[in-house]
Each structure stands twice: as C-alpha cells, then as structure tokens.
Amino acid sequence: MADSEPTNSIPTPQLKPAELSALAARLRARAESVLMRDQPEQQRDMLTAVSLVTRLVQLQAEIRRAADATEDETTERHLRELLGGTEDIPATGTPMIISESDTHIVIAVEIAKAMLVAHRRLFVELIAAADERSMRR
C-alpha cells in the first residue's frame, strides 16, 4: 500500500503560479468589498484563504528553486513531482532553419530557461552519447 503511485485515478489539473496569484487577488478583492462588511466570519475566512494561497505560491517557488539547484536525480524528480510534473514549463518556440547542406541542418530554437533546467539530464546524456560516438571513430 505504501507506494509512490497517486491515489486519485483522475489527475487534477495544476494551477500555475500566475493563476494562483490571480485567484488570491480575486479572493482578497471580494473579502475587502462592501459585500463582506456584514459577514465578518466569511471575510476572515476569505482572507485566511488568500494568505494560504499566497504561501502556496511562495512554497512552490522555493521547491522549484531547490529542484533546479540539486544535483541528485532522485531528489530533483521528487521535487518536480511535488510541483505536479513539468506541465507548467512553457512550450518551446518553433525551430528556425539557419542554414542547410546535403548532410546537415543548422537550426535555432528559442527555449525557456525553465525548459532547459527541467531537461538538463537529457542534454547531458545526449552530449555524453555524442562524445562516446566520436571517441569510437
């Protein structure tokens, strides 16, 4: 029973930090509106929710920084799983062909720094594989 598989069968969509911040702003605006003046308990609850959502955004940023800084693959994977995977990383841009020959194509691709960090191991393994092939020749 104590495995690392998620217990819910339907994955819950993860809110991005910007969406969470916008939610906190909407909750604060509602809590501070004149509509809540005669409902102090509900106003207090909404302000508590605002502080919790704000703290969640801060914790996610700290976890993301820790995942980016660690050299241990297991720790990095675990931290990124806590963040809900890498779905929050922006997509890459379309490649642009710089030059082309019969055997090679030179391309440029705009990639978010977060994408590079998230896939650092992939790039390291690709470089290592290329080095091994060149040494065999």
Steps between C-alpha positions, in 0.01 A plus 500: 500500500787740565601566142566823317204471264234771528185396682260688274413339169412828329795742486420841644606790279771709669458874522801698387654758737350788302154341520538446875608861547201618297272282715648651816445850362136424416439350844660803669293741290182312589591480869575871516189600305200668660307176451696336781469777759198339662656149489823527701545124542482438126727799437755360746477156334562651157800698625637181656456326164688788334796459736501122446494532120774765514713274721441209261640709212806585712554135595469389137766755403731372776446138391567597137826674601604195704424268207705723268795509743525134601745264332323187630267358232268328749457817702443707188241256368320495835497880526366536145230241577401712801454786257273288280757397238635721225167600348548854632808553285424712196515337160795564274485718194505383143847414369645738243729359231822701488676307225472169320734270308466150355597343834422757771243752609586783739199614700432754774232435760377737767470299823385622839771475767261293710477248215878470484523444873219245499668300226862551609559124534375440146751749359782355714419149375483616137838671530649192669364276224645730234838499679500119516425473128773744408754310715418172324585646162 
